[in-house]
Amino acid sequence: MSNASIQDKQADFQQQYADGPFPALVVNGDDNLDLSSAVEWVKAEKSRLFQALSDSGTVLFRGFPLKSPEDFDAFIGAFGESGFTYKESLSNAVRVNLTPRVFTANEAPPEVGIYLHHEMAQTPLYPSKLYFFCEIAADEGGETPVCRSDVLLDRMKETMPEFVENCRDKLVKYSLIMPSIDDPESGQGRGWQSTLGVNSKEEGEARLQKLGYSWQWLEDGSLLTTTPALPAIKKSANGREAFFNQLIAAFLGWADISHTGVHKIAFGDGTPMPADAMQKVCDMAEDLIVDLPWQPGDVALVDNYQVMHGRRSFVGKRRVLASLIS
């Protein structure tokens, strides 16, 4: 498969940084390529592809012969990494498993946008990498926005150093209400039994205690949880620091829980997260976004430590699948 290559030329949706384009783009130029040959090519080239991921934070594969969840499963299996299952995760998104390591990205309705976040960074258990696969592209919208969190953090250090140091030193806590049953109408609607992998309140409390959470049962059977203090800044394997957290998504998109007397985001010492600082961070991140313009068959490999992602609202049918890597 000699016609597949990492493209040096910048596409109109890419950004250019000192370490190269964002995202990196890998294009197959062989119209006769079959799935088995694509898998063998990935196996042979994975060291080079992982280097592109380290440099850019995201690699977009285009023109490969992938049409189904099973094709996607075979493609990502060629990279030879351990999976991170949805069932065992603490993800608060409602998803549907299609193969043991492939599931729908989020079951939230088309009109619901999902704000920038690092996958599961609001929990002690998070994946290192994400794969997304476009099975069906939306008629309108539905792009996956991605943002280099290392670049964002560099800009934050220049303009709001005190906030950065507070995030680094104090850490952060997240509070979220888990519904009593899954609510697919919400981007954060996974019920507490599914999220915690339990069948009873007693089992749920035992799991939360083991994880270091605090909690409160609400009258409607839902569960208010607060995480232990978690990092807001993380260093990647390449040595770069990134703004690794769920603060933007929580600030902009999580349901208000003010009636509980608990702040949905706070520093690790319980101090409320300053709204003016968070709005400034959101505005800076918005300026750094690249919207991945999905085409059927596209696969995006994302370094979860370096890059935030989200979902634009859309019109028509859209089916983007996901897989997580430990």
N, C-alpha and C positions, 0 to 999 in steps of 0.2 A: 504494500500500500504506500507507494512512494509519493503519491500526490497529496497526502495530508501533511500540513505544516503549521507551525506557529507563525502567524502573520506578523510581519514587522510594520506593515502599512497600517495607519490609524484609520479605523472605520469612524463614521460620523457620530456614533453613539459612545465612542471611547473617550476617556480622558488620558492625558499624557503626563507622566511623572518622571522624575530622574531615573527611577528603576524600570521604566518602560510603560507600555500602555495599560490602562485599567478599563475593562478586563483584558487579559490576554485572550487572543482569538485563535482557535485551532479549526481549520477548514479542510474538509475532505473534498478533494477534487476528482475522485474516482467514482463515476456514476454506476459502475458495475460492482462496487464493493458490497460484499455480503456481511452478515452479522458476525460469523465466525472469524472472518479475516479482520474485521474491526477489533474484535476482542484480542486477537493475536497481536495486532499492531499496538494496542494499549499496553499489553504485557511487555512488549519489547521497548516501548518508549516511556514507560511510567516514570523513570528517574528524571527524564527531561521534562515531563509534564509536571511532576511535583516541584521541580525547580522553578518552572513558570508560575506555579501557584504561590510559592514562597516569595517570588519577586513581585507579583501583581496582587495576590490576594483572591483573585477569581479567574477561572479559565472557562471560557464559553466554547463548547464544541458544536460545530454546525455542519450540516450536510452528511451526517452519519446515518446508516440504515436502521434507525430505531423507530418502531411503531407502537409497541405495546409495553405494559409493565414488565413482562418477562424479558423483552429485549433490553430494557433499562437495567433490570437485575443482572443480566449477563454482562453488560457493559461495565457496570461499576464493580462487579465481581473480579474483573480483569485487573483491577488495581491491587487486589490481594490484601485488603485491610479488614479489620474486625468491625462488625456492625454494632450499632447502638439502637436497640429496639424501642419502638414507640411504647409498647406495653410496659416496659421496665423504666421508662423515663418519667420525669415529673413535669412534662410538658402540659401547659394548660389549654392547648388547642385541641379541638375535636378533629380527629382524623380517622381514616378507614384503612386498615391493612389490606394490601392486595397480594403481596408475597411476604415471606418472613422479614425481609428487609426493605420493602417498598410500600409506601402508603401515600394517601392523598396529603397534599401540603397543608390544607386547612379547609374545613367544611363550612366556613362562614359564608353568608350570602354574597352575591356579586357586588352589591352596593357598599359592602363593608370593606374599607381600606385597612390595611395592617401597617402600623408604623415601624420605623427602623428599630431593629433589635439584634442582639447576638443570641442565637438559639439557646434557650434554657439558661441564660446567664442569670436569671432570677432564682436559680436553684443551685444547690451544691453539686448537681450532676449535669454535665453538659458535654456535647460532642465536640470534637476537634475540627471536623470537616462536615460539609453538607453537599449532597448532590441533589439537583433539581432536574426534572425532565418534563419537557412540554409535549404532552400527547395531543392536546387540542389547544390551539391558540384562540383567544377571545376575538370576537368581531371588532371590539373597540376597547382599548385600555387593557388592564390585566398585566401590565409589565411588572417585573420584579425589580424594585429599586435596590441598588447596592451602594454602599458608602465605605470608603477606606477609613477605619477608625483610628489608625495610626496617624494619618494625615490630619484628621479632625483633632486628635489630641495635641499635635504639634501647634495647631492654630489656637487651641485653648490655652496652652502654656504661654503663648505670646500675649493673649488678651485678657485672660482671667486666671492668672497663676494661683491665687489664693483658693479659688474653687477647686482647681486641680489638686492642690495639696490636701484640701479637706477630703476629697474623694479618695485620695491615696492613703491618708493616715487614718481617717475615721471609718472607712469602708461604707457600705450602704445596706439598708434593709428594705424589703418589699412586703407590702401587705395586700392580700388578694382574697376575695370571697370566692370559694369554690361552691358551685351549686350542688343541690342534692342529687340531681341527675344531669347527664350531658345536655348542654344547650347548644345545638349547632348554629343557632342564629347569632352567636357571639364568637368573636375571634379568640376569646379566653373562656370558653364555655365548658371545658371538660369537668365533669363532676368529681367530687372528692373521692368516691370509691374507686373510680377508674384511675384518677391521678395517683392515688396512694397505693393502688393495687390491693385493696382490702375489701372485706364484706361487712364490716360492722364498725360502729363508733369506737369500740374498745380497740380493735385492730388499728384503726386510723390514728388514735391517740398514741399508741405504742410506736407506730412508724414515725409520726411527727416528733415524738420525744427523741427517738434514735437519731433523727436528722438535725436536731437542735432547734426546731421551730417552737414558737408559742402559738396558741390557738384559742378560739372561742366559738362555741356552737351558737347559731342564731335561731330565732324562733321558727323560721320557715324550713329548718333542717339543713340549711347551707352552713358552710364552715369558713370562718374568718381565720386566716393563717398569716403569721409574720415570720419571715425567714430569720436565721441567724445573720450576723454581719458578714457580708460577702464582698469580694473584691469589686472595685469599679474600674481598675486599671490592671491590665495584664500584659506580660511580656511574651511575645511569640518566640518560636524556636529560632527565628532569624535575628533575634535580639531587639526588634522594634517594640516599643510600648504602644498599646492601643487602649482606647476608651471602651473597655469590655464590660458591658452591663446591659440592663433592660430599661434604663432610666428614661430614654426618649419615648419608647413605646408606652411605658407606664404613665408618664407625665401627660402625653397627648391622647392616649387611647383607652387606658383601663377605666373601668366603671368607677365613678366616685363612691368612696366609702366613708365620707365625712360624717354620716349619721352614726357611725360606730365610734367616733372619737379617735380614730386611728388614721395616721397619714399613710397613703398608699406607697409613697417613697420617702425615706428619711435617711440621714446618716446613721452609722452604726451605733452612735451614742443616743439615738432617738431624736436628735435635732431635725426639724422639718427641712426638707430639701428646698432651697430658695427658688421661688417661681421665676424671678427675673433672670437668674443665672441659667435655669433650665431652658427658658425660652430662647436665650442667647445661644445655647448649645444646639437647640433644635434648628434655629435659623442657619447656623454655620453648617450643620450637617446637610440641610436641604440644598445648600449651594454646592455640595460635593457629590450629590447623588448622580449615579448613572442608572437610567432605566433600561434594563435588559429587554430588548424588543423581541419577544418570543416568536419563533417559527416552529412548526411541528417537527419533532425529532431533535430539537436542541437539548443539550445537557449543559448545565452550569455546575462547576465544581467550586465551592466557596470555602475559604479558610475561615472557620467560625471565630478564630481568635483575632483576626485582622479586619474582618469585613462584616458590617451590619447588613441586614436585608429586610424587606417588607413585601407588601403587595398593594398594587394600585387597584382601585375598584374597576369593574369592567361591565361590558354589555355582551350578551350572548353566552354561549357555552365555552367554558375554559376548564381544562384539566391539566394541572401541573402536579406531578408526583414528586416525592422526596425520599431520600434515604440519608441516614446519619452514620457517621464513623466515630468510633470511640476516641 
